[in-house]
């Protein structure tokens, strides 16, 4: 089986963008729940000392959305390319 690099990259970028938007909505709509989720993912690390209680500004959200989506696209591309390369060797 061979992966098309751009298809996997696009798929991963779309999924990551959706996750980012869901997380952003949680920050705005239910910040307490978001903080609990973040703390549980950090194995109970106390996030209160570093937690900013102010909602993020639009520029930060847009920059985060774009860079996270781009990083996910690059990751998807390299996963497919590496898979295809290693699959040829077997």
N, C-alpha and C positions, 0 to 999 in steps of 0.2 A: 504494500500500500504506500502511496506517495501523497504527501500533503502539498497543496498549492500554498506557497509561503504567504502570498498576499491575502488569500481567503482566510487562513488561520489568523493572520495578523489583524485583519479587519474584524473578525469575530471576537477576538479577545479584546480589542479596543472598544467595541460596542458594549460588551458585557461589563467591562471596567467602567465605562462611562455611565452605564445604568446604576452600578453599585455606587459610584461617586454621587450621583444625583439623589439616590435613596439616602445615603449618609448625610448629605447636605440638608435634605428635608427633615431628617431626624434631629439634626442640630437646631434647626429653626423651630420645629413644632414640639419636640419633646427633648429638650436638652438634658434633663435628668436621666431619662432612659438611655440616651446616647452616652452619657458619662458612665453609667453602669455597664453598658456593653463594652466600652473602651477599657474600663478597669478590668472586666472579666477576661478580655483578650490579652491583657498584660499580666495575667496570672495573679490578680489581686493587688498589683502595685498601686499604692495610694496616689491617685492622679490629682487630688485636691490641691496640692501645693503648686502644680503647674497649670491647672485648669483655668482657662480664660472664660469668665462668665458672660462676656459680651459676644453676641453673634458675629460671625465673620463678615467682613465687608465684601461687596460685590467683586472688587478686583482680585481679592484673595481667592474667592470661590472660582472665578473664571480661570485664573492662573492655575489653580490646583486641578480643575477639570481638564484643561488642555494638556498640562504636563503629565498627569496620571494616565490620560488616554494615550498620549504619545508613547510614554514608557511601556504601556501595555501592548501597543502595536509593535514596537521594536522587539519586545519579549516574544510575542507570538511569531513574528517573522523568524527570529533566531531559533526558536524551538522547532519550527517546521523545517528550516534549513538544516539544522543539526540532525534532526530525525531522518530526513532524506539522505543526508551524507552517511550516517551510520547504517541505515538500512541497505545502502548500496554495498557496504563492506561485508555484509553477511551473506 
